[in-house]
Amino acid sequence: MTYGHLIRRDWAIVTRPLVFSLLGGIFLGIYLITWAGAPIFVFIITLYFIIQFVIDHLRRQSSEHLGVISFVLFLVPLIIYLPFAVGKDTTVSLVVAMLVPLALSGVSLLLSSRGLKPFYYPLTLVGMAVVLLVIFDAIAPDVLSTMLDKFRFVFFPVGASATTTLEMQPFLSPQGSFSTAVAWGNYTTSFFLFPSWPIPGFAFISLIILIWLFIKQRSNEKHRLLFFIWTLIILLATLMQRRFAYYLVINISLLSAYLSWQAIWLAGLRKFVNKPENRAEGVKAETARDKTKKRHGITMNHINVILSIIVVFFFVLFPNIVKAKEVASAARFAPSDAWQASLTWMKENTPEPFGDPDAYYKIYERTSPGETFEYPESAYGVTAWWDYGYWITRIAHRLPSANPAQEPGPITKVARLFLSQDESLSDEVIEELDSSYLIADYATATSKFWAVVTWAGQKQSDFVGVYYLPYEGELMPVQFFYPEYYHTLFVRLYNFDGKAVTDTSSVVISYEEKVDDNGNRYKQISNFEEFSSYQEALDYIERQESGNHEIVGINPFISPIPLEAVQNFKLIYSSESGVSYQNIGIIPEVKIFEYISQQ
């Protein structure tokens, strides 16, 4: 298809590509108004067009059809997206994606008409790209900056959001060191052939074979190039952020299916499909053995095909069936019984923030950029860690102070509130949040506490520390809690119900700072003393003339220091379901506190 066919309205040629371009554009448009990250596919498709244009020009082949297809493919989603557009970056991306292929086609036609050598084409494109970026930056620097920041965040996520969010962890090093666990959990043998060994799986074997065949045969199957670019970009995004594994699964499935089918095809299935033609003359007489095989209907080809199907099933499909059953049998990341009961209680026992129970189900007009929604006087917030924001909205029908949309401002304020160590600061922050209730839970006080510290911009080492204790000839890591941990508002509320702690016993550790063979510094415990009161521990440290000494807590629910009662919060609910903790017993998993203003 060329521009001439389009101008002459040669429907026999242009109808099919235009219809498919239209359909592709409709689905891309729906995708763009559904997921904020959809522009990554605008980038993938545009990158494909650029590379394909260059290849076609170097081969002296026409690319006019790509110009027509791309214009329709991006114009349609632009029309669909515009009524829902919030920012300018996605709109600009679509406009650029729509115009780039037309410009590429025009430059190709111009250079070809003047008889210039093909290698001038990519050089011209690079020069044009630099000039256009400079002009774009001069005209709309904010839009360009936003587009580049979003693009960088996909492949190089930074900040508290990246370091504390599970789905933003690197795919092959979720805890900071190389691991095959996540890859095996997502794809089993398609990604790695074995659970603990990083040997490329069936999908990557298939990808290597397909790329090799594509290059060797100088293939004109342009859809394969699109598939390779799509796969490699999504693979890179997945390696940087494990959440893109949701999208890589399509590519992994197609690649694994290709290799599986080839294994069955080459094992003997092709011989059943590609039967040799009967020859009228020269046909050899069948032997008695051939007749016997034919009579029984089973040949070595049958056996090979059946065995190949069995092998493919157990090596490719079966491991995924097992994993799928494991996932389907659990309810990971779903609200626990304690959270479900607590938020249901909140819905039924706290005031309606809009004064009307049906307000949750009403449809509200979208505010324009720069506008803020006008809440009624009765509205109030519910403060919990941002992980639980959507649960609070969906189950309790209340307004969370922060939610998994991960807007940095509210999350940072919540983190500051949780770590505040004086009531004037906590009053100030909770007034800023306009919150009437605070929900505290076991995970935030223990396993998620480090995330709160990170969002607050503070150091983990100020609250907890890891020391090494010599034991049976080895060094055993032990975690201790510093007084600063117990002073935080969140710990005083959840761990001690906001009550005063006066009867304490304190532990003092003495330690030496050492360096291991790899140059890593660590703290080794040299002495351990327990005292019946906090004051005795202070007096002991005061008497020491040298060395390093710290007052620490061994148990997060047993404070080594006295704590005053929290005056501005009142415990109003504790979940029946709880968590068993050594030397403590059952601790309610979720607790709800009401904020009582002192004004």
Secondary structure by P-SEA (a helix, b strand, c coil): ccaaaaaaccccccaaaaaaaaaaaaaaaaaaacccccaaaaaaaaaaaaaaaaaaaaacccaaaaaaaaaaaaaaaaaaaccccccaaaaaaaaaaaaaaaaaaaaaaaaaaacccccaaaaaaaaaaaaaaaaaaaccaaaaaaaaaaaaaacccccccccccccccccccccccccaaaaaaccccccccccccccccaaaaaaaaaaaaaaaacccaaaaaaaaaaaaaaaaaaaacccccccaaaaaaaaaaaaaaaaaaaacaaaaaacccccccccccccaaaaaaaaacccaaaaaaaaaaaaaaaaccaaaaaaaaaaaacccccccaaaaaaaaaaaaccccccccccccccccccccccbbbbbcccbbbbbccccaaaaaaaccccccccccccaaaaaaaaaaaaacccaaaaaaaaaaacccbbbbcccccccaaaaaaaaacccccccbbbbbbbcccbbbbbbbbccccccccccccccccccccccbbbbbbbbbbbcccccbbbbbbcbbbbbccaaaaaaaaaacccccccccccccccccccccccccccccccccbbbbbccccccccbbbbbbbbcc
